[in-house]
Amino acid sequence: MQQVTLNVQGMSCGHCVISIEGNVGKLNGVESVKVHLDTAKVDLTLDSNVISLKEIKDEIEDQGYEVE
């Protein structure tokens, strides 16, 4: 398993947390996802043999957030 922290801009409320944690958490190969609104970061644990970091970033960006 690989642990990654992403900087995500545009998150401002509880709905943002539910949206990102819910949608990214459903992706095959994502073990865990935790959004930190106060620091604009998303902690992920993923199986890089199953899913790429780019696929996860694309999912977050498809929801209207900017991944740095």
N, CA, C and O atoms as a Maestro MAE file, in Angstrom:
{
 s_m_m2io_version
 :::
 2.0.0
}

f_m_ct {
 s_m_title
 :::
 protein
 m_atom[272] {
  # First column is atom index #
  i_m_mmod_type
  r_m_x_coord
  r_m_y_coord
  r_m_z_coord
  i_m_residue_number
  s_m_chain_name
  s_m_pdb_residue_name
  s_m_pdb_atom_name
  i_m_atomic_number
  :::
  1 25 0.830 -1.185 0.000 1 A "MET " " N  " 7
  2 3 0.000 0.000 0.000 1 A "MET " " CA " 6
  3 2 0.878 1.254 0.000 1 A "MET " " C  " 6
  4 15 1.961 1.279 0.584 1 A "MET " " O  " 8
  5 25 0.388 2.265 -0.656 2 A "GLN " " N  " 7
  6 3 1.106 3.532 -0.772 2 A "GLN " " CA " 6
  7 2 0.289 4.618 -0.081 2 A "GLN " " C  " 6
  8 15 -0.924 4.705 -0.273 2 A "GLN " " O  " 8
  9 25 0.952 5.441 0.722 3 A "GLN " " N  " 7
  10 3 0.279 6.558 1.384 3 A "GLN " " CA " 6
  11 2 0.686 7.851 0.704 3 A "GLN " " C  " 6
  12 15 1.868 8.092 0.456 3 A "GLN " " O  " 8
  13 25 -0.321 8.694 0.399 4 A "VAL " " N  " 7
  14 3 -0.099 9.932 -0.336 4 A "VAL " " CA " 6
  15 2 -0.922 11.036 0.304 4 A "VAL " " C  " 6
  16 15 -2.031 10.797 0.781 4 A "VAL " " O  " 8
  17 25 -0.376 12.248 0.312 5 A "THR " " N  " 7
  18 3 -1.140 13.420 0.732 5 A "THR " " CA " 6
  19 2 -1.210 14.382 -0.447 5 A "THR " " C  " 6
  20 15 -0.186 14.782 -1.000 5 A "THR " " O  " 8
  21 25 -2.432 14.747 -0.821 6 A "LEU " " N  " 7
  22 3 -2.651 15.668 -1.931 6 A "LEU " " CA " 6
  23 2 -3.088 17.028 -1.400 6 A "LEU " " C  " 6
  24 15 -3.817 17.107 -0.411 6 A "LEU " " O  " 8
  25 25 -2.643 18.096 -2.054 7 A "ASN " " N  " 7
  26 3 -3.148 19.442 -1.777 7 A "ASN " " CA " 6
  27 2 -4.332 19.663 -2.709 7 A "ASN " " C  " 6
  28 15 -4.189 19.588 -3.929 7 A "ASN " " O  " 8
  29 25 -5.508 19.935 -2.130 8 A "VAL " " N  " 7
  30 3 -6.730 20.093 -2.924 8 A "VAL " " CA " 6
  31 2 -7.362 21.439 -2.595 8 A "VAL " " C  " 6
  32 15 -7.722 21.702 -1.448 8 A "VAL " " O  " 8
  33 25 -7.494 22.290 -3.611 9 A "GLN " " N  " 7
  34 3 -8.093 23.610 -3.436 9 A "GLN " " CA " 6
  35 2 -9.566 23.584 -3.820 9 A "GLN " " C  " 6
  36 15 -9.980 22.840 -4.709 9 A "GLN " " O  " 8
  37 25 -10.344 24.407 -3.135 10 A "GLY " " N  " 7
  38 3 -11.766 24.533 -3.460 10 A "GLY " " CA " 6
  39 2 -12.680 23.840 -2.477 10 A "GLY " " C  " 6
  40 15 -13.901 23.931 -2.605 10 A "GLY " " O  " 8
  41 25 -12.123 23.148 -1.496 11 A "MET " " N  " 7
  42 3 -12.944 22.482 -0.476 11 A "MET " " CA " 6
  43 2 -13.285 23.499 0.608 11 A "MET " " C  " 6
  44 15 -12.400 24.186 1.120 11 A "MET " " O  " 8
  45 25 -14.580 23.596 0.961 12 A "SER " " N  " 7
  46 3 -14.953 24.638 1.915 12 A "SER " " CA " 6
  47 2 -15.968 24.208 2.967 12 A "SER " " C  " 6
  48 15 -16.224 24.951 3.915 12 A "SER " " O  " 8
  49 25 -16.552 23.015 2.815 13 A "CYS " " N  " 7
  50 3 -17.626 22.661 3.743 13 A "CYS " " CA " 6
  51 2 -17.741 21.144 3.909 13 A "CYS " " C  " 6
  52 15 -17.010 20.373 3.288 13 A "CYS " " O  " 8
  53 25 -18.666 20.750 4.751 14 A "GLY " " N  " 7
  54 3 -18.898 19.334 4.997 14 A "GLY " " CA " 6
  55 2 -19.309 18.573 3.754 14 A "GLY " " C  " 6
  56 15 -18.970 17.399 3.605 14 A "GLY " " O  " 8
  57 25 -20.040 19.227 2.853 15 A "HIS " " N  " 7
  58 3 -20.436 18.558 1.607 15 A "HIS " " CA " 6
  59 2 -19.212 18.182 0.784 15 A "HIS " " C  " 6
  60 15 -19.176 17.125 0.154 15 A "HIS " " O  " 8
  61 25 -18.206 19.062 0.795 16 A "CYS " " N  " 7
  62 3 -16.964 18.778 0.062 16 A "CYS " " CA " 6
  63 2 -16.303 17.513 0.618 16 A "CYS " " C  " 6
  64 15 -15.835 16.658 -0.133 16 A "CYS " " O  " 8
  65 25 -16.275 17.417 1.933 17 A "VAL " " N  " 7
  66 3 -15.680 16.247 2.595 17 A "VAL " " CA " 6
  67 2 -16.432 14.984 2.201 17 A "VAL " " C  " 6
  68 15 -15.823 13.991 1.803 17 A "VAL " " O  " 8
  69 25 -17.759 15.022 2.312 18 A "ILE " " N  " 7
  70 3 -18.590 13.851 1.985 18 A "ILE " " CA " 6
  71 2 -18.419 13.467 0.521 18 A "ILE " " C  " 6
  72 15 -18.321 12.285 0.192 18 A "ILE " " O  " 8
  73 25 -18.385 14.470 -0.359 19 A "SER " " N  " 7
  74 3 -18.259 14.213 -1.793 19 A "SER " " CA " 6
  75 2 -16.941 13.531 -2.131 19 A "SER " " C  " 6
  76 15 -16.927 12.507 -2.814 19 A "SER " " O  " 8
  77 25 -15.841 14.089 -1.658 20 A "ILE " " N  " 7
  78 3 -14.529 13.525 -1.984 20 A "ILE " " CA " 6
  79 2 -14.332 12.170 -1.298 20 A "ILE " " C  " 6
  80 15 -13.941 11.200 -1.948 20 A "ILE " " O  " 8
  81 25 -14.598 12.098 -0.001 21 A "GLU " " N  " 7
  82 3 -14.403 10.828 0.709 21 A "GLU " " CA " 6
  83 2 -15.306 9.741 0.135 21 A "GLU " " C  " 6
  84 15 -14.889 8.591 0.001 21 A "GLU " " O  " 8
  85 25 -16.544 10.104 -0.204 22 A "GLY " " N  " 7
  86 3 -17.482 9.119 -0.744 22 A "GLY " " CA " 6
  87 2 -17.087 8.613 -2.116 22 A "GLY " " C  " 6
  88 15 -17.030 7.405 -2.347 22 A "GLY " " O  " 8
  89 25 -16.813 9.543 -3.036 23 A "ASN " " N  " 7
  90 3 -16.522 9.146 -4.420 23 A "ASN " " CA " 6
  91 2 -15.145 8.506 -4.568 23 A "ASN " " C  " 6
  92 15 -15.002 7.493 -5.253 23 A "ASN " " O  " 8
  93 25 -14.146 9.080 -3.940 24 A "VAL " " N  " 7
  94 3 -12.799 8.511 -4.043 24 A "VAL " " CA " 6
  95 2 -12.739 7.188 -3.270 24 A "VAL " " C  " 6
  96 15 -12.080 6.242 -3.701 24 A "VAL " " O  " 8
  97 25 -13.422 7.129 -2.140 25 A "GLY " " N  " 7
  98 3 -13.437 5.913 -1.329 25 A "GLY " " CA " 6
  99 2 -14.043 4.713 -2.030 25 A "GLY " " C  " 6
  100 15 -13.747 3.569 -1.686 25 A "GLY " " O  " 8
  101 25 -14.900 4.976 -3.024 26 A "LYS " " N  " 7
  102 3 -15.548 3.889 -3.780 26 A "LYS " " CA " 6
  103 2 -14.654 3.306 -4.868 26 A "LYS " " C  " 6
  104 15 -14.927 2.223 -5.388 26 A "LYS " " O  " 8
  105 25 -13.591 4.022 -5.211 27 A "LEU " " N  " 7
  106 3 -12.727 3.557 -6.299 27 A "LEU " " CA " 6
  107 2 -11.992 2.283 -5.894 27 A "LEU " " C  " 6
  108 15 -11.470 2.171 -4.785 27 A "LEU " " O  " 8
  109 25 -11.964 1.334 -6.817 28 A "ASN " " N  " 7
  110 3 -11.256 0.081 -6.577 28 A "ASN " " CA " 6
  111 2 -9.765 0.365 -6.430 28 A "ASN " " C  " 6
  112 15 -9.156 0.982 -7.304 28 A "ASN " " O  " 8
  113 25 -9.185 -0.081 -5.334 29 A "GLY " " N  " 7
  114 3 -7.770 0.128 -5.081 29 A "GLY " " CA " 6
  115 2 -7.493 1.207 -4.047 29 A "GLY " " C  " 6
  116 15 -6.355 1.371 -3.606 29 A "GLY " " O  " 8
  117 25 -8.543 1.953 -3.652 30 A "VAL " " N  " 7
  118 3 -8.385 2.965 -2.611 30 A "VAL " " CA " 6
  119 2 -8.739 2.323 -1.273 30 A "VAL " " C  " 6
  120 15 -9.876 1.907 -1.053 30 A "VAL " " O  " 8
  121 25 -7.761 2.250 -0.393 31 A "GLU " " N  " 7
  122 3 -7.946 1.626 0.915 31 A "GLU " " CA " 6
  123 2 -8.606 2.597 1.893 31 A "GLU " " C  " 6
  124 15 -9.512 2.216 2.635 31 A "GLU " " O  " 8
  125 25 -8.148 3.863 1.894 32 A "SER " " N  " 7
  126 3 -8.739 4.863 2.779 32 A "SER " " CA " 6
  127 2 -8.535 6.251 2.203 32 A "SER " " C  " 6
  128 15 -7.599 6.496 1.442 32 A "SER " " O  " 8
  129 25 -9.440 7.167 2.583 33 A "VAL " " N  " 7
  130 3 -9.342 8.565 2.172 33 A "VAL " " CA " 6
  131 2 -9.860 9.418 3.323 33 A "VAL " " C  " 6
  132 15 -10.912 9.138 3.897 33 A "VAL " " O  " 8
  133 25 -9.103 10.465 3.651 34 A "LYS " " N  " 7
  134 3 -9.473 11.364 4.738 34 A "LYS " " CA " 6
  135 2 -9.212 12.794 4.295 34 A "LYS " " C  " 6
  136 15 -8.087 13.159 3.954 34 A "LYS " " O  " 8
  137 25 -10.282 13.610 4.306 35 A "VAL " " N  " 7
  138 3 -10.186 15.014 3.917 35 A "VAL " " CA " 6
  139 2 -9.945 15.871 5.156 35 A "VAL " " C  " 6
  140 15 -10.581 15.679 6.193 35 A "VAL " " O  " 8
  141 25 -9.016 16.818 5.031 36 A "HIS " " N  " 7
  142 3 -8.725 17.778 6.104 36 A "HIS " " CA " 6
  143 2 -9.025 19.181 5.562 36 A "HIS " " C  " 6
  144 15 -8.191 19.783 4.885 36 A "HIS " " O  " 8
  145 25 -10.218 19.692 5.865 37 A "LEU " " N  " 7
  146 3 -10.618 21.006 5.361 37 A "LEU " " CA " 6
  147 2 -9.678 22.112 5.825 37 A "LEU " " C  " 6
  148 15 -9.331 22.998 5.044 37 A "LEU " " O  " 8
  149 25 -9.266 22.069 7.080 38 A "ASP " " N  " 7
  150 3 -8.469 23.149 7.661 38 A "ASP " " CA " 6
  151 2 -7.110 23.323 6.990 38 A "ASP " " C  " 6
  152 15 -6.562 24.425 6.984 38 A "ASP " " O  " 8
  153 25 -6.561 22.251 6.428 39 A "THR " " N  " 7
  154 3 -5.254 22.336 5.765 39 A "THR " " CA " 6
  155 2 -5.344 22.151 4.250 39 A "THR " " C  " 6
  156 15 -4.325 22.200 3.561 39 A "THR " " O  " 8
  157 25 -6.557 21.939 3.726 40 A "ALA " " N  " 7
  158 3 -6.785 21.721 2.284 40 A "ALA " " CA " 6
  159 2 -5.985 20.526 1.771 40 A "ALA " " C  " 6
  160 15 -5.402 20.568 0.687 40 A "ALA " " O  " 8
  161 25 -5.970 19.452 2.577 41 A "LYS " " N  " 7
  162 3 -5.234 18.249 2.194 41 A "LYS " " CA " 6
  163 2 -6.145 17.022 2.222 41 A "LYS " " C  " 6
  164 15 -7.132 16.972 2.956 41 A "LYS " " O  " 8
  165 25 -5.788 16.046 1.409 42 A "VAL " " N  " 7
  166 3 -6.489 14.762 1.370 42 A "VAL " " CA " 6
  167 2 -5.441 13.670 1.541 42 A "VAL " " C  " 6
  168 15 -4.521 13.546 0.732 42 A "VAL " " O  " 8
  169 25 -5.590 12.883 2.595 43 A "ASP " " N  " 7
  170 3 -4.705 11.740 2.834 43 A "ASP " " CA " 6
  171 2 -5.313 10.503 2.208 43 A "ASP " " C  " 6
  172 15 -6.499 10.226 2.388 43 A "ASP " " O  " 8
  173 25 -4.503 9.760 1.472 44 A "LEU " " N  " 7
  174 3 -4.966 8.560 0.772 44 A "LEU " " CA " 6
  175 2 -4.066 7.374 1.085 44 A "LEU " " C  " 6
  176 15 -2.858 7.524 1.271 44 A "LEU " " O  " 8
  177 25 -4.664 6.212 1.139 45 A "THR " " N  " 7
  178 3 -3.920 4.960 1.119 45 A "THR " " CA " 6
  179 2 -4.453 4.184 -0.072 45 A "THR " " C  " 6
  180 15 -5.651 3.917 -0.164 45 A "THR " " O  " 8
  181 25 -3.558 3.822 -0.984 46 A "LEU " " N  " 7
  182 3 -3.999 3.162 -2.209 46 A "LEU " " CA " 6
  183 2 -3.082 2.017 -2.586 46 A "LEU " " C  " 6
  184 15 -1.922 1.954 -2.177 46 A "LEU " " O  " 8
  185 25 -3.631 1.124 -3.368 47 A "ASP " " N  " 7
  186 3 -2.854 0.024 -3.940 47 A "ASP " " CA " 6
  187 2 -2.487 0.432 -5.358 47 A "ASP " " C  " 6
  188 15 -3.323 0.375 -6.259 47 A "ASP " " O  " 8
  189 25 -1.241 0.841 -5.559 48 A "SER " " N  " 7
  190 3 -0.820 1.353 -6.865 48 A "SER " " CA " 6
  191 2 -0.788 0.266 -7.946 48 A "SER " " C  " 6
  192 15 -0.607 0.572 -9.125 48 A "SER " " O  " 8
  193 25 -0.959 -0.984 -7.557 49 A "ASN " " N  " 7
  194 3 -1.081 -2.060 -8.549 49 A "ASN " " CA " 6
  195 2 -2.486 -2.111 -9.134 49 A "ASN " " C  " 6
  196 15 -2.705 -2.718 -10.182 49 A "ASN " " O  " 8
  197 25 -3.437 -1.474 -8.457 50 A "VAL " " N  " 7
  198 3 -4.841 -1.514 -8.878 50 A "VAL " " CA " 6
  199 2 -5.285 -0.181 -9.471 50 A "VAL " " C  " 6
  200 15 -6.027 -0.161 -10.453 50 A "VAL " " O  " 8
  201 25 -4.845 0.923 -8.892 51 A "ILE " " N  " 7
  202 3 -5.276 2.256 -9.336 51 A "ILE " " CA " 6
  203 2 -4.080 3.200 -9.327 51 A "ILE " " C  " 6
  204 15 -3.193 3.097 -8.479 51 A "ILE " " O  " 8
  205 25 -4.074 4.122 -10.286 52 A "SER " " N  " 7
  206 3 -2.976 5.098 -10.344 52 A "SER " " CA " 6
  207 2 -3.369 6.373 -9.611 52 A "SER " " C  " 6
  208 15 -4.550 6.674 -9.443 52 A "SER " " O  " 8
  209 25 -2.370 7.102 -9.184 53 A "LEU " " N  " 7
  210 3 -2.607 8.377 -8.525 53 A "LEU " " CA " 6
  211 2 -3.306 9.343 -9.485 53 A "LEU " " C  " 6
  212 15 -4.125 10.157 -9.057 53 A "LEU " " O  " 8
  213 25 -2.989 9.257 -10.771 54 A "LYS " " N  " 7
  214 3 -3.638 10.116 -11.772 54 A "LYS " " CA " 6
  215 2 -5.132 9.860 -11.817 54 A "LYS " " C  " 6
  216 15 -5.910 10.807 -11.929 54 A "LYS " " O  " 8
  217 25 -5.555 8.607 -11.731 55 A "GLU " " N  " 7
  218 3 -6.986 8.294 -11.745 55 A "GLU " " CA " 6
  219 2 -7.695 8.927 -10.544 55 A "GLU " " C  " 6
  220 15 -8.818 9.417 -10.667 55 A "GLU " " O  " 8
  221 25 -7.045 8.912 -9.406 56 A "ILE " " N  " 7
  222 3 -7.632 9.512 -8.207 56 A "ILE " " CA " 6
  223 2 -7.699 11.032 -8.360 56 A "ILE " " C  " 6
  224 15 -8.717 11.646 -8.041 56 A "ILE " " O  " 8
  225 25 -6.623 11.632 -8.845 57 A "LYS " " N  " 7
  226 3 -6.619 13.079 -9.068 57 A "LYS " " CA " 6
  227 2 -7.712 13.468 -10.058 57 A "LYS " " C  " 6
  228 15 -8.410 14.461 -9.851 57 A "LYS " " O  " 8
  229 25 -7.865 12.697 -11.128 58 A "ASP " " N  " 7
  230 3 -8.906 12.973 -12.126 58 A "ASP " " CA " 6
  231 2 -10.291 12.921 -11.496 58 A "ASP " " C  " 6
  232 15 -11.137 13.758 -11.810 58 A "ASP " " O  " 8
  233 25 -10.539 11.963 -10.618 59 A "GLU " " N  " 7
  234 3 -11.836 11.849 -9.944 59 A "GLU " " CA " 6
  235 2 -12.102 13.086 -9.090 59 A "GLU " " C  " 6
  236 15 -13.217 13.609 -9.098 59 A "GLU " " O  " 8
  237 25 -11.109 13.555 -8.362 60 A "ILE " " N  " 7
  238 3 -11.273 14.749 -7.528 60 A "ILE " " CA " 6
  239 2 -11.521 15.977 -8.403 60 A "ILE " " C  " 6
  240 15 -12.388 16.797 -8.099 60 A "ILE " " O  " 8
  241 25 -10.757 16.100 -9.488 61 A "GLU " " N  " 7
  242 3 -10.921 17.243 -10.381 61 A "GLU " " CA " 6
  243 2 -12.266 17.214 -11.099 61 A "GLU " " C  " 6
  244 15 -12.838 18.267 -11.380 61 A "GLU " " O  " 8
  245 25 -12.775 16.024 -11.398 62 A "ASP " " N  " 7
  246 3 -14.089 15.885 -12.032 62 A "ASP " " CA " 6
  247 2 -15.199 16.401 -11.126 62 A "ASP " " C  " 6
  248 15 -16.279 16.751 -11.602 62 A "ASP " " O  " 8
  249 25 -14.938 16.449 -9.821 63 A "GLN " " N  " 7
  250 3 -15.914 16.969 -8.871 63 A "GLN " " CA " 6
  251 2 -15.809 18.480 -8.701 63 A "GLN " " C  " 6
  252 15 -16.571 19.069 -7.933 63 A "GLN " " O  " 8
  253 25 -14.872 19.116 -9.410 64 A "GLY " " N  " 7
  254 3 -14.759 20.564 -9.391 64 A "GLY " " CA " 6
  255 2 -13.683 21.128 -8.490 64 A "GLY " " C  " 6
  256 15 -13.647 22.335 -8.256 64 A "GLY " " O  " 8
  257 25 -12.810 20.286 -7.983 65 A "TYR " " N  " 7
  258 3 -11.732 20.749 -7.110 65 A "TYR " " CA " 6
  259 2 -10.415 20.754 -7.876 65 A "TYR " " C  " 6
  260 15 -10.276 20.067 -8.889 65 A "TYR " " O  " 8
  261 25 -9.460 21.522 -7.394 66 A "GLU " " N  " 7
  262 3 -8.164 21.619 -8.052 66 A "GLU " " CA " 6
  263 2 -7.113 20.886 -7.216 66 A "GLU " " C  " 6
  264 15 -6.906 21.195 -6.042 66 A "GLU " " O  " 8
  265 25 -6.459 19.916 -7.842 67 A "VAL " " N  " 7
  266 3 -5.409 19.153 -7.169 67 A "VAL " " CA " 6
  267 2 -4.067 19.734 -7.582 67 A "VAL " " C  " 6
  268 15 -3.756 19.821 -8.770 67 A "VAL " " O  " 8
  269 25 -3.266 20.134 -6.583 68 A "GLU " " N  " 7
  270 3 -1.956 20.721 -6.878 68 A "GLU " " CA " 6
  271 2 -0.873 19.683 -6.821 68 A "GLU " " C  " 6
  272 15 0.296 19.998 -7.044 68 A "GLU " " O  " 8
  :::
 }
 m_bond[271] {
  # First column is bond index #
  i_m_from
  i_m_to
  i_m_order
  :::
  1 1 2 1
  2 2 3 1
  3 3 4 2
  4 3 5 1
  5 5 6 1
  6 6 7 1
  7 7 8 2
  8 7 9 1
  9 9 10 1
  10 10 11 1
  11 11 12 2
  12 11 13 1
  13 13 14 1
  14 14 15 1
  15 15 16 2
  16 15 17 1
  17 17 18 1
  18 18 19 1
  19 19 20 2
  20 19 21 1
  21 21 22 1
  22 22 23 1
  23 23 24 2
  24 23 25 1
  25 25 26 1
  26 26 27 1
  27 27 28 2
  28 27 29 1
  29 29 30 1
  30 30 31 1
  31 31 32 2
  32 31 33 1
  33 33 34 1
  34 34 35 1
  35 35 36 2
  36 35 37 1
  37 37 38 1
  38 38 39 1
  39 39 40 2
  40 39 41 1
  41 41 42 1
  42 42 43 1
  43 43 44 2
  44 43 45 1
  45 45 46 1
  46 46 47 1
  47 47 48 2
  48 47 49 1
  49 49 50 1
  50 50 51 1
  51 51 52 2
  52 51 53 1
  53 53 54 1
  54 54 55 1
  55 55 56 2
  56 55 57 1
  57 57 58 1
  58 58 59 1
  59 59 60 2
  60 59 61 1
  61 61 62 1
  62 62 63 1
  63 63 64 2
  64 63 65 1
  65 65 66 1
  66 66 67 1
  67 67 68 2
  68 67 69 1
  69 69 70 1
  70 70 71 1
  71 71 72 2
  72 71 73 1
  73 73 74 1
  74 74 75 1
  75 75 76 2
  76 75 77 1
  77 77 78 1
  78 78 79 1
  79 79 80 2
  80 79 81 1
  81 81 82 1
  82 82 83 1
  83 83 84 2
  84 83 85 1
  85 85 86 1
  86 86 87 1
  87 87 88 2
  88 87 89 1
  89 89 90 1
  90 90 91 1
  91 91 92 2
  92 91 93 1
  93 93 94 1
  94 94 95 1
  95 95 96 2
  96 95 97 1
  97 97 98 1
  98 98 99 1
  99 99 100 2
  100 99 101 1
  101 101 102 1
  102 102 103 1
  103 103 104 2
  104 103 105 1
  105 105 106 1
  106 106 107 1
  107 107 108 2
  108 107 109 1
  109 109 110 1
  110 110 111 1
  111 111 112 2
  112 111 113 1
  113 113 114 1
  114 114 115 1
  115 115 116 2
  116 115 117 1
  117 117 118 1
  118 118 119 1
  119 119 120 2
  120 119 121 1
  121 121 122 1
  122 122 123 1
  123 123 124 2
  124 123 125 1
  125 125 126 1
  126 126 127 1
  127 127 128 2
  128 127 129 1
  129 129 130 1
  130 130 131 1
  131 131 132 2
  132 131 133 1
  133 133 134 1
  134 134 135 1
  135 135 136 2
  136 135 137 1
  137 137 138 1
  138 138 139 1
  139 139 140 2
  140 139 141 1
  141 141 142 1
  142 142 143 1
  143 143 144 2
  144 143 145 1
  145 145 146 1
  146 146 147 1
  147 147 148 2
  148 147 149 1
  149 149 150 1
  150 150 151 1
  151 151 152 2
  152 151 153 1
  153 153 154 1
  154 154 155 1
  155 155 156 2
  156 155 157 1
  157 157 158 1
  158 158 159 1
  159 159 160 2
  160 159 161 1
  161 161 162 1
  162 162 163 1
  163 163 164 2
  164 163 165 1
  165 165 166 1
  166 166 167 1
  167 167 168 2
  168 167 169 1
  169 169 170 1
  170 170 171 1
  171 171 172 2
  172 171 173 1
  173 173 174 1
  174 174 175 1
  175 175 176 2
  176 175 177 1
  177 177 178 1
  178 178 179 1
  179 179 180 2
  180 179 181 1
  181 181 182 1
  182 182 183 1
  183 183 184 2
  184 183 185 1
  185 185 186 1
  186 186 187 1
  187 187 188 2
  188 187 189 1
  189 189 190 1
  190 190 191 1
  191 191 192 2
  192 191 193 1
  193 193 194 1
  194 194 195 1
  195 195 196 2
  196 195 197 1
  197 197 198 1
  198 198 199 1
  199 199 200 2
  200 199 201 1
  201 201 202 1
  202 202 203 1
  203 203 204 2
  204 203 205 1
  205 205 206 1
  206 206 207 1
  207 207 208 2
  208 207 209 1
  209 209 210 1
  210 210 211 1
  211 211 212 2
  212 211 213 1
  213 213 214 1
  214 214 215 1
  215 215 216 2
  216 215 217 1
  217 217 218 1
  218 218 219 1
  219 219 220 2
  220 219 221 1
  221 221 222 1
  222 222 223 1
  223 223 224 2
  224 223 225 1
  225 225 226 1
  226 226 227 1
  227 227 228 2
  228 227 229 1
  229 229 230 1
  230 230 231 1
  231 231 232 2
  232 231 233 1
  233 233 234 1
  234 234 235 1
  235 235 236 2
  236 235 237 1
  237 237 238 1
  238 238 239 1
  239 239 240 2
  240 239 241 1
  241 241 242 1
  242 242 243 1
  243 243 244 2
  244 243 245 1
  245 245 246 1
  246 246 247 1
  247 247 248 2
  248 247 249 1
  249 249 250 1
  250 250 251 1
  251 251 252 2
  252 251 253 1
  253 253 254 1
  254 254 255 1
  255 255 256 2
  256 255 257 1
  257 257 258 1
  258 258 259 1
  259 259 260 2
  260 259 261 1
  261 261 262 1
  262 262 263 1
  263 263 264 2
  264 263 265 1
  265 265 266 1
  266 266 267 1
  267 267 268 2
  268 267 269 1
  269 269 270 1
  270 270 271 1
  271 271 272 2
  :::
 }
}
